Amino acid sequence: MRRVCGVLAVVLLGLTACSDTHAPVTSPPPSTVRSTPPPPPADGDLPRGGRVIFPKYQLVAYVGLPGSPALGPLDKDLDAKAAKLEKLSQAYAAGRTPQPVLELIAVVARGSRGKDGLYRGRLPDSAIEEYLTVARKHRMLLLLDIQPGRAKILPEVKRLERWLKEPDVGLAFDPEWAVGPGQVPGRVFGHTTGAELDGIASYLSGLVQANDLPEKVFVFHQLSTKIVSNEQALKKHPGVVTIKSVDGIGARTDKLKTWAKLTTKLPPAVHAGFKLFYTEDTRHGPLMTPPQVLALKPRPEFVVYE
């Protein structure tokens, strides 16, 4: 079990400041604050050109939450982190064009119910604007990650529609933190279904077609086989690139076992992704290197570091 804001965070992270509607945000210096992000890439293209993700691009991401270093490297100093990510992404090229990605946790699971009883906090638009500004400055994609707690996932996705209409903004969903009534994130694993994932992909496809957008990235994270049921119900949708990020934690041998379990029967519409954890993985040995990750079969087309 990984980390969650609230009950578990008091012990593991000290993240006791999560609110009912907004996760904690560390404000940047006044000179870096913008009321609106810069304009999107010219002609509605992807940040580094074109309108199609694969096979041209190799996606490499950092994940994070403002002011929460234990949730990934994107907690602060975004320009410096973007420069590091740019360098890291070059190590994953292997015949493709590296496309760095900032994965921002826009909705974060909580270990306490909050005023609405939904066990999740939301980032304000000002924080999303800050990350989108940095992403555009460095020609990177932005993914908005949702850990919904007890909230229904599709309404949380639709609440972010103003951002998802942008040509360089995609979506990530972490169903490990999607729990049912009477359940608490962090005490049990959450769950989703192929049909629910398909509904999200269908909604994103509608946005792409209605707004003449380039292909949009949709990532769902998966730690174990129990987290997603009937995955075969997830179909291909025009304009949406769906990626399963295999989030196995621990020693390299354990991560490889998880990888094999979760990629053996990938639906035809799903691309493979792989997550590395700077803290949890290195408790059991050295972090896997880019050549070791790229040697996996199938090739991880999305690699994310937390």
Buried (B, 14 or more C-beta within 10 A) or exposed (E): EBBBBBBBBEEBBEBEEBBBBBBBBEEBEEEEEEEEBEEBBEEBBBBBBEBEBBEEBBBBBBBBBBBBEBBBBBBBEBEEBBEBBBEBBEBBBEEBEBBBBBBBBBBBBBBBBBEEEBBBBBBBBBBBBBBBBBBBEBBBBBBBBBBBBBBEBBEBBEBBEEBBBBBBBBBBBBBBBBBEEEBBBBEEBBBBBBEBBBBBBBBBBBBBEEBEBBBBBBBBBBBBEEBBEEBEBBBBBEBBBBBBBBBBBBBBEBBBEBBEBBBEEBBEBBBBBBBBBEEEBEEEEEBBEBEEBBEBEEBBBBBBBB
